[in-house]
């Protein structure tokens, strides 16, 4: 039996976590001088409200090595363990899990998803489905290694406010982007984020995503079985609109699509209105 572990950055819906009996190790978010376990001590809605009022950008931190050791030890007797983590290019979570494996001596395979939010979550679901079919852990890891290379991730930033608060952009640049209504579209490359486009206006940005998705999926033979996902920060309207466009343009079924709100970790950096599309 394979036991799947992930971290809270995967932003998986609760029903999927329960369905596949996935263990989620929470990252930590610090806001207004208090510390919360992502998705445990603070709900998504509560976090959104607190962040809107905060003068400084919340700080996030990886799970402690001790928290991973605790989970690994608790699950050791339940089967072979597979821990699928947030990209090592974005967080120290994967490294913490690797160190916990070394210290604990538990037979756990730690996997770098090269992704975040539901892009990571899709890999967790893929692993759970393969485990249900009785695939070995080595086979699942081999499949995930190829799958993560094939996945496409688009990150649309509706506001650069959090990027400015985090010191990655000057206030002047942020104000100029706001004045010009510039939206930033990024993509994932081997676990890191790179800028694809800077687009004037939300409508054009959403159209650009569909154009790029069409280019990516042209000629793809696995569309009928492929999973699609959108995670968003308080932007269900645009997420549902994009979903309807994907369903219409690529003739996919509703059950192939997952939409969920971003948890505190990813929302901190995406900012309000932000979305991550993965397929």
LINURZI-V304558 format. One record per backbone hydrogen bond with DSSP energy under -0.5 kcal/mol. CO is the residue of the C=O (numbers start at 1). NH is the residue of the N-H. E is the energy in kcal/mol with one decimal. If there is no record, write none. Layout:
CO/NH/E
CO/NH/E
This chain:
1/80/-2.5
2/4/-0.5
3/82/-2.4
4/23/-2.2
5/84/-3.0
6/25/-2.8
7/10/-1.8
8/11/-1.6
9/117/-1.3
13/16/-0.9
13/17/-1.9
14/18/-2.4
15/19/-2.3
16/20/-2.2
17/22/-2.3
18/21/-0.9
22/24/-0.5
23/6/-2.7
23/25/-0.5
24/26/-0.6
25/8/-1.8
27/38/-2.9
28/61/-2.7
29/31/-0.5
29/36/-2.7
30/59/-2.3
31/34/-1.8
34/31/-2.5
36/29/-2.8
36/38/-0.6
37/40/-2.5
37/41/-2.0
37/42/-0.8
42/39/-0.9
43/47/-2.3
44/48/-2.5
45/49/-2.0
46/50/-2.4
47/51/-2.8
48/52/-1.9
49/53/-1.1
50/54/-1.2
59/30/-3.8
61/28/-2.8
64/68/-1.6
65/69/-2.5
66/70/-2.4
67/71/-1.8
68/72/-3.0
69/73/-2.7
70/74/-2.1
71/75/-1.9
72/76/-1.1
75/78/-2.3
76/79/-0.7
80/3/-3.4
81/109/-2.4
82/5/-2.9
82/84/-0.6
83/85/-0.6
83/111/-3.5
84/7/-0.6
85/113/-2.2
87/90/-1.5
87/91/-1.2
92/96/-2.3
93/97/-2.2
94/98/-2.2
95/99/-2.3
96/100/-2.1
97/101/-2.0
98/102/-2.0
99/103/-2.7
100/104/-2.6
101/105/-2.0
106/108/-1.9
107/81/-1.1
108/110/-0.6
109/83/-3.2
109/111/-0.5
111/85/-2.9
111/113/-0.7
114/191/-0.6
115/87/-2.8
116/119/-1.6
116/120/-0.9
117/120/-1.1
117/121/-2.1
118/122/-2.6
119/123/-0.7
120/123/-0.5
120/124/-1.6
121/125/-2.5
122/126/-2.4
123/127/-2.3
124/128/-2.2
125/129/-2.6
126/130/-2.2
127/131/-2.4
128/132/-2.1
129/133/-1.2
130/135/-2.2
131/134/-1.6
136/140/-2.3
137/141/-2.5
138/142/-2.3
139/143/-2.3
140/144/-2.8
141/145/-2.2
142/146/-1.5
143/147/-2.6
144/148/-2.8
145/149/-0.7
146/150/-1.3
147/151/-1.4
152/279/-2.0
153/188/-1.1
154/156/-0.5
154/277/-3.1
155/157/-0.6
155/186/-3.0
156/158/-0.7
156/275/-2.0
157/184/-1.4
160/164/-2.3
161/165/-2.6
162/166/-2.0
163/168/-2.1
163/169/-0.8
164/167/-1.7
170/174/-2.5
171/175/-2.6
172/176/-2.4
173/177/-2.4
174/178/-2.0
175/179/-2.6
176/180/-2.4
177/182/-2.9
178/181/-0.9
181/201/-3.2
183/199/-3.2
184/157/-2.9
184/186/-0.5
185/196/-3.2
185/197/-1.9
186/155/-2.6
187/194/-2.4
189/192/-1.9
192/189/-3.3
194/187/-2.5
197/185/-2.8
199/183/-3.5
199/201/-0.8
201/205/-1.6
202/206/-2.5
203/207/-1.9
204/208/-2.3
205/209/-1.7
206/210/-1.6
207/211/-2.1
208/212/-2.5
209/213/-2.6
210/214/-2.3
211/215/-1.9
212/216/-2.2
213/217/-2.6
214/218/-1.0
217/220/-2.2
222/225/-1.6
222/226/-1.2
223/226/-0.6
228/258/-2.1
229/278/-2.4
230/260/-1.9
231/276/-2.5
232/234/-0.8
232/262/-2.9
233/273/-2.8
235/239/-1.8
236/240/-2.9
237/241/-1.9
238/242/-2.7
239/243/-2.3
240/244/-2.3
241/245/-1.8
242/246/-2.6
243/247/-2.7
244/248/-2.2
245/249/-3.1
246/250/-2.4
247/251/-0.9
247/252/-0.6
253/256/-1.7
254/257/-1.8
256/228/-3.0
258/230/-2.4
260/232/-1.6
263/267/-2.4
264/268/-1.7
265/269/-0.6
266/269/-0.9
266/270/-2.2
267/271/-2.3
271/274/-2.1
274/233/-2.3
275/156/-2.7
276/231/-2.2
277/154/-2.9
278/229/-2.5
